Amino acid sequence: MTHVITQTCCGDATCVAVCPVNCIHPTPQEPGFAAAEMLYIDPASCIDCGACVDACPVDAIYPLDTLPGPQKEYARINADHFADAGTPAARDGSPIFHPWEEPAFERNLPSDFAPIRVAVVGTGPAGMYAAEDLLLHTNAEVTLIDRLPVAGGLVRYGVAPDHPATKRIGETFARFHTHPRVRMLLGLHVGQDVTVDELAAHHDAVVYAVGASRDRRLGIPGEDLPGSTSATAFVAWYNAHPETAADAVDLSTERVVVVGNGNVALDVARILVADDGHLAGTDIADHALRALRGSDVREVVLLGRRGPEDAAYTRSELLALTHLPGVELVVDDGDPRTGAAIDAAGPRDKAGLLRDVARTKVDWTSPPPEGRRIVFRFHSAPVEVLGGDAVRGVRVTSGSGEVEIPTGMLLRAIGYRGSPIPGLPFEEATGTVPHVDGRVVGRPGTYVVGWIKRGPTGGIGANRACAAQTVGTLLADAVQGDLPAPTGSAKAFRRLVRHRNRHVVDARGLAAIERAELARGRRSGRPRSKLATFPELLAASRTRRRLRS
């Protein structure tokens, strides 16, 4: 019985490393790995050993005969991936030892260089994969730093609350929070509380994993009207990010227009029309759950500048929309190019997934129909946000000219950009820090990983290979003696931090926050109730577990 990879695949390729018969593709050594939406198991060569199930950090792999209802489609999706005979796989099922293994850094043994102190700035997936490699393959001491008083980064504040399996990767990372060679400094803002130079002066090397927090703008009239905001801000709102106010979102409109059709756009659309009873079983922010329960939103329109064949969402995220109870999925058929692309799509083409979705020419002069629905509108781009004191509509292109879509909320979901780090070089055109294999140009001992290194591409798992490259570069520099010697000790850095910021949270404080949120969740019948403000997080971090007498 073959195994099947499903929707929650994170793509970090842990499963590839343990597969004894080379049946999981693409591998990190194959050209398509970096751009792959997910990994796939070849049903013709899988030997049902189950090694991949044990290795998967997000519970995305199931035996074929145990696939949950909504996931059964992934049996076909996995098989379709191997329909092309040119795809590398053991087609006859004969055992083939897979040459790709976990990063071992064989040259960089502890004896190859003196113990080093490494600071990792950012506790999201990129930073934690880097920390994991350092802790498992060297004797380095690691200082984990985050500007927020709680760890997790993208896993905590970027993954949609109704994707709990994806969030399980955080449990893997959390193992290293209490590692004996780790010191956590949460709530410490590099560039504000301490400078880049001060951080470098107290460590042999510094790895920046700060992501890409800025959103891209449309550059059209009316973009800054009240009611027009970024999907980034909306995601932060429903994930209880402490920098986003509880009243930041107004859901008193019947129709929301989302510019973009990537995975973030689909997440936003799904949350806006999801059943609040289902959301109550997640860790969504308390204030967001209350607002969604009283929401007037009945329709979400997803605008795509190009056709369905070029949509940015992944197949798994689109399929998730088709299983939303009580939500109608519609393709606006006003442009004939849309239907033609869907009808012509092959089994592996993204547009083909819309073949069974209802098509209709939407009348934008009428209010949304009763019930809840998500509308895909392709070959459309916004040219102006309409309204005086607030958003009242958006003018978009169409095949026959321009159309005005009435709405009280416009969310842009067209990508992210990195932000400059004071003291480091920055390429404004790409929103990244210039580097060579992760080594920051002109800054010996300074490295980057994740989106600030490669731009906002790739999901959680893509950071694993990215981190392996950066850590490999760092360790090669250590072996060659190219790391600048720190001028300050670890003790001196701790004194500096305490002097600059008395509210820094350590590993014990993080554990106290975890206990507080889980306890809040139990009281309300939910898995977790997140603390959503800086004062709440800091107060919880100071609550120590009482010892029993």
C-alpha positions as CSV (number, residue, x, y, z in Angstrom):
1,M,0.0,0.0,0.0
2,T,1.6,3.3,-1.1
3,H,1.9,6.4,1.1
4,V,0.6,9.8,0.0
5,I,1.8,13.3,0.8
6,T,-1.0,15.7,1.4
7,Q,-1.9,19.4,1.8
8,T,0.2,20.2,4.8
9,C,3.5,19.3,3.2
10,C,6.2,21.8,4.3
11,G,8.7,20.7,1.8
12,D,11.7,20.6,4.2
13,A,12.7,17.2,2.7
14,T,13.2,15.3,5.9
15,C,11.2,12.5,4.3
16,V,13.6,12.4,1.3
17,A,16.5,11.8,3.6
18,V,15.0,8.7,5.2
19,C,13.4,7.1,2.1
20,P,15.3,3.9,1.2
21,V,14.0,3.6,-2.3
22,N,14.2,7.1,-3.8
23,C,10.5,7.4,-4.3
24,I,10.0,11.0,-3.0
25,H,10.6,13.9,-5.4
26,P,11.8,16.5,-6.1
27,T,14.8,16.0,-3.9
28,P,17.0,18.9,-2.8
29,Q,19.5,17.8,-5.5
30,E,17.0,18.1,-8.4
31,P,16.5,21.3,-10.3
32,G,12.7,21.6,-9.5
33,F,13.1,21.4,-5.7
34,A,13.4,25.2,-5.0
35,A,10.2,26.0,-7.0
36,A,8.2,22.9,-6.0
37,E,4.8,23.5,-4.3
38,M,5.1,20.3,-2.3
39,L,6.8,16.9,-2.5
40,Y,5.3,13.8,-4.0
41,I,5.5,10.0,-3.5
42,D,5.7,7.8,-6.5
43,P,3.1,5.1,-6.1
44,A,4.9,2.8,-8.4
45,S,8.1,2.6,-6.2
46,C,6.8,3.2,-2.7
47,I,7.5,0.1,-0.6
48,D,5.2,1.1,2.3
49,C,8.0,1.2,4.9
50,G,6.5,4.2,6.7
51,A,9.9,5.9,7.3
52,C,8.6,9.1,5.8
53,V,5.6,9.1,8.1
54,D,7.8,9.0,11.2
55,A,10.1,11.7,9.8
56,C,7.5,14.2,8.7
57,P,7.3,17.2,11.1
58,V,3.8,18.3,10.0
59,D,1.9,15.0,9.8
60,A,1.4,15.4,6.0
61,I,1.9,11.7,5.0
62,Y,-0.7,9.0,5.2
63,P,-1.1,5.4,4.0
64,L,-3.4,5.5,1.0
65,D,-6.2,3.6,2.6
66,T,-6.3,5.9,5.7
67,L,-6.5,9.2,3.8
68,P,-9.1,11.6,5.5
69,G,-12.0,12.5,3.2
70,P,-10.8,15.9,1.9
71,Q,-7.3,14.6,1.4
72,K,-8.2,11.6,-0.9
73,E,-7.6,13.8,-3.9
74,Y,-3.9,13.8,-3.1
75,A,-3.6,10.2,-4.2
76,R,-4.3,11.4,-7.7
77,I,-2.1,14.5,-7.3
78,N,0.9,12.3,-6.2
79,A,0.3,9.9,-9.1
80,D,-0.1,12.7,-11.7
81,H,3.2,14.2,-10.7
82,F,4.9,11.0,-12.0
83,A,2.9,10.7,-15.2
84,D,5.8,12.1,-17.2
85,A,8.2,9.2,-17.6
86,G,11.1,11.6,-17.5
87,T,10.6,12.3,-13.8
88,P,13.4,10.6,-11.8
89,A,12.0,7.7,-9.8
90,A,12.5,4.0,-9.2
91,R,9.6,3.1,-11.6
92,D,10.0,-0.7,-11.1
93,G,9.9,-0.4,-7.4
94,S,13.3,-1.9,-6.9
95,P,15.2,-0.6,-3.9
96,I,17.6,2.2,-4.7
97,F,19.7,3.7,-2.0
98,H,19.1,7.4,-1.9
99,P,22.4,9.4,-1.9
100,W,21.0,12.5,-0.3
101,E,21.4,12.6,3.5
102,E,21.0,15.0,6.4
103,P,23.6,17.8,6.3
104,A,26.6,16.3,8.0
105,F,29.3,19.0,7.6
106,E,32.0,16.2,7.7
107,R,34.9,18.6,7.4
108,N,33.6,20.9,10.1
109,L,34.1,18.7,13.2
110,P,34.4,20.4,16.7
111,S,38.1,19.6,16.5
112,D,38.5,21.7,13.4
113,F,38.0,25.0,15.1
114,A,37.8,26.4,18.6
115,P,34.3,26.7,20.2
116,I,32.4,29.7,18.8
117,R,29.5,31.9,19.9
118,V,26.9,32.5,17.2
119,A,24.0,34.9,17.4
120,V,20.9,34.0,15.4
121,V,18.6,37.0,14.9
122,G,15.1,35.8,14.2
123,T,13.3,32.7,15.7
124,G,11.2,31.8,12.7
125,P,11.8,28.8,10.5
126,A,14.9,30.2,8.8
127,G,16.6,31.1,12.0
128,M,15.7,27.9,13.7
129,Y,16.9,25.6,10.9
130,A,20.2,27.5,11.1
131,A,20.3,27.1,14.9
132,E,19.4,23.4,14.6
133,D,22.4,22.8,12.2
134,L,24.8,24.6,14.5
135,L,23.6,22.7,17.6
136,L,23.5,19.3,16.0
137,H,26.7,19.4,14.0
138,T,29.0,21.7,16.0
139,N,29.8,22.6,19.6
140,A,28.8,26.2,19.0
141,E,27.0,28.3,21.7
142,V,23.9,29.9,20.1
143,T,22.2,33.1,21.2
144,L,18.6,33.2,19.8
145,I,17.4,36.8,19.5
146,D,14.0,38.1,18.4
147,R,12.5,41.6,18.5
148,L,9.2,40.2,19.8
149,P,8.9,38.8,23.3
150,V,7.8,35.4,22.0
151,A,9.4,33.0,19.6
152,G,8.0,31.5,16.4
153,G,8.1,34.1,13.7
154,L,6.2,33.0,10.6
155,V,5.0,29.8,12.3
156,R,3.2,31.7,15.1
157,Y,2.2,34.9,13.2
158,G,2.0,33.8,9.5
159,V,0.4,30.4,9.3
160,A,-3.4,30.5,9.2
161,P,-5.0,29.3,12.4
162,D,-7.1,26.7,10.6
163,H,-3.8,25.0,9.5
164,P,-2.8,23.4,12.8
165,A,-0.8,20.6,11.2
166,T,1.5,23.2,9.5
167,K,2.1,24.8,12.9
168,R,3.5,21.5,14.3
169,I,6.8,22.3,12.8
170,G,7.1,24.8,15.7
171,E,7.2,21.8,18.1
172,T,10.4,20.6,16.3
173,F,12.0,24.0,16.7
174,A,10.9,24.4,20.3
175,R,13.1,21.5,21.3
176,F,16.1,23.8,20.8
177,H,14.7,26.6,23.0
178,T,16.0,24.9,26.1
179,H,19.1,23.3,24.6
180,P,22.0,23.6,27.1
181,R,24.1,25.6,24.6
182,V,21.3,28.1,23.8
183,R,20.5,31.4,25.4
184,M,17.3,33.2,24.4
185,L,16.9,36.9,24.3
186,L,13.3,37.7,23.2
187,G,12.0,41.2,22.9
188,L,15.5,42.5,22.0
189,H,15.5,44.7,18.9
190,V,18.8,44.6,17.0
191,G,19.3,48.1,15.4
192,Q,17.4,49.7,18.3
193,D,18.3,48.2,21.7
194,V,21.8,47.0,20.4
195,T,23.6,47.8,17.2
196,V,24.8,45.5,14.6
197,D,28.4,46.3,15.5
198,E,27.7,45.7,19.2
199,L,26.2,42.3,18.5
200,A,29.1,41.4,16.2
201,A,31.6,42.5,18.9
202,H,30.3,39.9,21.4
203,H,30.0,36.9,19.0
204,D,32.2,35.1,16.6
205,A,29.4,35.1,14.0
206,V,25.9,36.6,13.6
207,V,23.2,35.1,11.4
208,Y,20.3,37.4,10.4
209,A,17.0,35.6,9.8
210,V,14.7,38.5,9.9
211,G,12.4,37.7,7.0
212,A,10.6,40.1,4.8
213,S,8.1,42.1,6.8
214,R,7.1,44.9,4.4
215,D,4.3,44.4,1.9
216,R,4.4,45.5,-1.7
217,R,2.2,48.4,-2.7
218,L,-0.1,48.8,-5.7
219,G,0.9,52.3,-6.5
220,I,-2.6,53.4,-7.6
221,P,-4.8,56.4,-6.5
222,G,-6.8,55.9,-3.3
223,E,-4.6,53.1,-2.0
224,D,-4.2,54.8,1.4
225,L,-7.9,55.3,2.0
226,P,-9.3,53.9,5.3
227,G,-10.5,50.4,4.5
228,S,-7.5,49.7,2.2
229,T,-4.7,47.8,3.8
230,S,-2.3,44.9,3.3
231,A,-3.1,41.2,3.7
232,T,0.0,41.2,5.9
233,A,-1.8,43.4,8.4
234,F,-4.9,41.3,8.2
235,V,-3.0,38.1,8.9
236,A,-1.2,39.7,11.8
237,W,-4.6,40.8,13.2
238,Y,-6.1,37.3,13.1
239,N,-2.9,35.7,14.5
240,A,-2.7,38.1,17.5
241,H,0.5,39.9,16.5
242,P,1.2,42.3,19.4
243,E,2.0,45.2,16.9
244,T,-1.5,45.0,15.4
245,A,-4.4,46.5,17.4
246,A,-7.5,44.4,18.1
247,D,-9.8,47.0,16.4
248,A,-7.6,47.3,13.3
249,V,-10.1,45.5,11.1
250,D,-13.7,46.6,10.3
251,L,-15.8,43.8,8.9
252,S,-19.0,45.8,8.3
253,T,-18.8,45.4,4.5
254,E,-20.6,42.7,2.6
255,R,-17.9,42.3,0.0
256,V,-14.1,42.3,0.4
257,V,-11.8,42.6,-2.6
258,V,-8.4,40.9,-2.3
259,V,-5.7,41.9,-4.9
260,G,-3.7,38.8,-5.6
261,N,-4.3,35.1,-5.8
262,G,-1.3,33.6,-4.0
263,N,-1.6,31.4,-0.9
264,V,-1.8,34.4,1.5
265,A,-4.7,35.8,-0.6
266,L,-6.5,32.4,-0.3
267,D,-5.8,32.2,3.4
268,V,-7.4,35.6,3.9
269,A,-10.4,34.7,1.8
270,R,-10.9,31.4,3.6
271,I,-10.7,33.1,7.1
272,L,-13.2,35.8,6.0
273,V,-15.9,33.4,5.0
274,A,-15.1,30.4,7.3
275,D,-17.6,29.0,9.7
276,D,-16.9,30.7,13.1
277,G,-17.7,27.4,14.9
278,H,-14.7,25.8,13.1
279,L,-12.5,28.8,13.8
280,A,-13.4,28.5,17.5
281,G,-11.4,25.2,17.6
282,T,-8.2,27.0,16.5
283,D,-5.7,29.4,18.1
284,I,-7.1,32.4,16.1
285,A,-6.9,35.7,18.1
286,D,-9.8,36.1,20.5
287,H,-10.6,39.6,19.1
288,A,-10.6,38.2,15.5
289,L,-13.0,35.4,16.5
290,R,-15.4,37.9,18.1
291,A,-15.2,40.1,15.0
292,L,-15.7,37.3,12.5
293,R,-18.8,36.1,14.5
294,G,-20.4,39.5,14.0
295,S,-19.0,40.0,10.4
296,D,-21.2,41.2,7.6
297,V,-18.8,39.8,4.9
298,R,-20.6,37.4,2.5
299,E,-18.3,37.6,-0.5
300,V,-14.6,37.7,-1.2
301,V,-13.3,38.6,-4.7
302,L,-9.8,37.5,-5.6
303,L,-8.3,39.6,-8.4
304,G,-5.6,38.0,-10.6
305,R,-3.8,40.1,-13.1
306,R,-3.1,37.1,-15.3
307,G,-5.1,34.1,-16.2
308,P,-5.8,30.9,-14.2
309,E,-2.9,29.1,-15.8
310,D,-0.5,31.6,-14.1
311,A,-2.3,31.8,-10.7
312,A,0.2,32.1,-7.8
313,Y,-1.6,29.8,-5.3
314,T,-0.6,26.2,-4.8
315,R,-2.8,23.3,-5.7
316,S,-3.2,22.3,-2.1
317,E,-4.4,25.7,-1.0
318,L,-7.0,25.9,-3.8
319,L,-8.3,22.4,-3.0
320,A,-8.7,23.5,0.6
321,L,-11.2,26.1,-0.6
322,T,-13.3,23.5,-2.4
323,H,-14.0,21.8,1.0
324,L,-15.2,24.8,2.9
325,P,-18.7,23.9,4.2
326,G,-21.4,26.4,3.2
327,V,-19.1,28.4,0.9
328,E,-19.7,28.6,-2.8
329,L,-16.6,28.8,-5.1
330,V,-17.2,30.7,-8.3
331,V,-15.1,31.8,-11.3
332,D,-16.2,35.1,-12.9
333,D,-16.6,34.1,-16.6
334,G,-16.8,37.7,-17.9
335,D,-13.5,37.3,-19.8
336,P,-13.6,34.5,-22.4
337,R,-9.8,33.9,-21.9
338,T,-10.5,32.5,-18.4
339,G,-12.9,29.7,-19.5
340,A,-10.7,28.9,-22.5
341,A,-7.6,28.4,-20.3
342,I,-9.5,26.2,-17.8
343,D,-11.0,24.0,-20.6
344,A,-7.6,23.6,-22.3
345,A,-5.7,22.7,-19.1
346,G,-4.1,19.3,-18.7
347,P,-4.2,17.1,-15.6
348,R,-1.0,18.6,-14.1
349,D,-1.9,22.2,-15.1
350,K,-3.0,24.5,-12.3
351,A,-6.0,25.9,-14.3
352,G,-7.4,22.4,-14.6
353,L,-8.3,22.4,-10.8
354,L,-11.0,25.0,-11.6
355,R,-12.7,22.8,-14.2
356,D,-15.4,21.6,-11.7
357,V,-15.9,25.1,-10.2
358,A,-19.0,26.9,-11.2
359,R,-18.6,29.7,-13.7
360,T,-20.8,32.7,-14.0
361,K,-20.7,36.3,-15.4
362,V,-20.9,38.3,-12.1
363,D,-23.2,41.3,-12.1
364,W,-21.1,43.8,-10.0
365,T,-24.0,46.3,-9.9
366,S,-25.9,44.0,-7.6
367,P,-25.1,43.2,-3.9
368,P,-23.6,39.8,-3.1
369,P,-26.1,36.9,-3.1
370,E,-27.3,35.3,0.1
371,G,-24.9,32.8,1.6
372,R,-21.1,33.0,1.5
373,R,-19.0,32.7,-1.6
374,I,-15.4,33.3,-3.0
375,V,-15.1,34.7,-6.5
376,F,-12.1,34.2,-8.7
377,R,-11.7,37.1,-11.2
378,F,-8.8,36.7,-13.6
379,H,-7.3,39.1,-16.2
380,S,-8.0,41.9,-13.8
381,A,-5.8,44.5,-12.2
382,P,-6.9,47.4,-9.9
383,V,-6.3,50.9,-11.4
384,E,-8.0,53.0,-8.7
385,V,-9.5,52.7,-5.2
386,L,-12.7,54.6,-5.1
387,G,-14.2,56.6,-2.2
388,G,-13.9,59.9,-0.4
389,D,-13.4,59.3,3.3
390,A,-13.2,55.5,3.0
391,V,-13.1,52.7,0.5
392,R,-16.3,52.5,-1.5
393,G,-15.2,50.4,-4.4
394,V,-12.3,49.6,-6.8
395,R,-12.0,50.2,-10.5
396,V,-10.4,47.2,-12.2
397,T,-9.4,46.3,-15.8
398,S,-11.4,43.8,-17.8
399,G,-11.4,42.3,-21.2
400,S,-13.8,44.9,-22.5
401,G,-12.5,47.9,-20.6
402,E,-12.9,48.8,-16.9
403,V,-15.4,47.6,-14.2
404,E,-16.2,49.1,-10.8
405,I,-16.6,46.6,-8.0
406,P,-18.4,48.0,-4.9
407,T,-16.6,47.1,-1.7
408,G,-15.8,48.5,1.7
409,M,-12.5,46.8,2.1
410,L,-9.5,46.3,-0.2
411,L,-6.7,44.0,0.9
412,R,-3.5,43.8,-1.2
413,A,-1.8,40.4,-1.2
414,I,0.9,40.9,-3.9
415,G,4.1,39.9,-2.0
416,Y,6.6,41.0,0.6
417,R,9.8,42.9,0.8
418,G,12.6,42.9,3.3
419,S,13.5,45.9,5.4
420,P,16.9,47.4,5.8
421,I,18.8,46.5,9.0
422,P,20.7,49.5,10.3
423,G,24.4,48.8,9.9
424,L,24.1,46.1,7.1
425,P,24.2,46.7,3.4
426,F,20.8,46.5,1.6
427,E,19.7,46.1,-2.0
428,E,16.5,48.2,-2.3
429,A,15.6,46.7,-5.7
430,T,15.4,43.1,-4.3
431,G,14.6,43.9,-0.7
432,T,17.5,41.7,0.4
433,V,20.9,41.9,2.0
434,P,23.7,41.3,-0.6
435,H,25.6,38.1,0.1
436,V,27.6,35.3,-1.4
437,D,26.3,31.9,-0.3
438,G,24.9,33.5,2.8
439,R,28.0,35.5,3.7
440,V,27.1,39.2,3.9
441,V,29.2,41.3,1.4
442,G,31.7,43.5,3.2
443,R,30.9,42.2,6.7
444,P,33.1,39.3,7.8
445,G,31.5,37.0,10.3
446,T,28.0,38.2,9.3
447,Y,25.5,35.9,7.5
448,V,21.9,35.9,6.3
449,V,19.3,33.1,5.8
450,G,15.7,33.0,4.7
451,W,13.8,35.7,2.9
452,I,16.2,38.5,3.8
453,K,18.8,36.4,1.9
454,R,16.9,35.1,-1.1
455,G,13.8,37.2,-1.3
456,P,10.2,36.2,-0.4
457,T,10.2,32.8,-2.2
458,G,9.6,29.4,-0.9
459,G,7.6,28.1,2.1
460,I,8.7,26.9,5.5
461,G,10.6,23.9,4.3
462,A,12.6,25.8,1.7
463,N,14.5,27.4,4.6
464,R,16.1,24.1,5.6
465,A,18.3,23.9,2.5
466,C,18.8,27.6,2.6
467,A,20.1,27.4,6.2
468,A,22.3,24.4,5.4
469,Q,24.1,26.5,2.8
470,T,24.5,29.5,5.1
471,V,25.7,27.4,8.0
472,G,28.1,25.5,5.7
473,T,29.6,28.8,4.6
474,L,29.9,30.0,8.3
475,L,31.6,26.8,9.3
476,A,34.0,26.9,6.3
477,D,35.0,30.4,7.5
478,A,35.5,29.0,11.0
479,V,37.8,26.2,9.7
480,Q,39.8,28.7,7.7
481,G,40.1,31.1,10.7
482,D,38.3,33.8,8.8
483,L,35.9,34.7,11.6
484,P,36.8,37.9,13.4
485,A,37.5,37.4,17.1
486,P,34.9,38.9,19.4
487,T,36.2,41.7,21.7
488,G,33.5,41.2,24.3
489,S,32.5,38.2,26.4
490,A,29.1,36.5,26.6
491,K,28.8,37.9,30.2
492,A,29.6,41.4,29.0
493,F,26.9,41.1,26.3
494,R,24.3,40.0,28.9
495,R,25.2,43.0,31.0
496,L,24.8,45.3,27.9
497,V,21.4,43.8,27.1
498,R,20.1,44.2,30.7
499,H,21.3,47.8,30.7
500,R,19.5,48.6,27.4
501,N,16.3,46.6,27.8
502,R,15.0,45.3,31.2
503,H,12.0,43.5,29.6
504,V,14.0,40.8,27.7
505,V,12.3,37.4,27.9
506,D,14.4,34.2,28.3
507,A,13.6,30.5,27.8
508,R,11.9,30.3,31.2
509,G,9.8,33.4,30.4
510,L,8.9,31.8,27.0
511,A,7.8,28.6,28.8
512,A,5.6,30.7,31.2
513,I,3.9,32.4,28.2
514,E,3.3,29.0,26.7
515,R,1.7,27.7,29.9
516,A,-0.5,30.9,30.2
517,E,-1.8,30.6,26.7
518,L,-2.6,26.9,27.0
519,A,-4.4,27.5,30.3
520,R,-6.4,30.4,28.7
521,G,-7.3,28.0,25.9
522,R,-8.5,25.3,28.2
523,R,-10.7,27.7,30.1
524,S,-12.5,28.6,26.8
525,G,-12.5,25.1,25.3
526,R,-9.9,26.0,22.7
527,P,-6.4,24.5,22.0
528,R,-4.7,27.9,22.8
529,S,-5.8,31.5,23.5
530,K,-2.9,33.8,22.4
531,L,-1.8,36.8,24.4
532,A,-2.2,39.6,21.9
533,T,-0.4,42.6,23.5
534,F,3.1,43.4,24.7
535,P,2.0,44.0,28.3
536,E,0.1,40.7,28.4
537,L,3.1,38.8,27.0
538,L,5.6,40.4,29.3
539,A,3.4,39.9,32.4
540,A,2.9,36.2,31.6
541,S,6.7,35.8,31.0
542,R,7.3,36.9,34.6
543,T,4.9,34.3,36.1
544,R,7.0,31.4,37.3
545,R,5.7,28.0,38.1
546,R,5.2,27.7,41.8
547,L,7.1,24.9,43.5
548,R,5.0,22.4,45.5
549,S,5.9,22.4,49.2
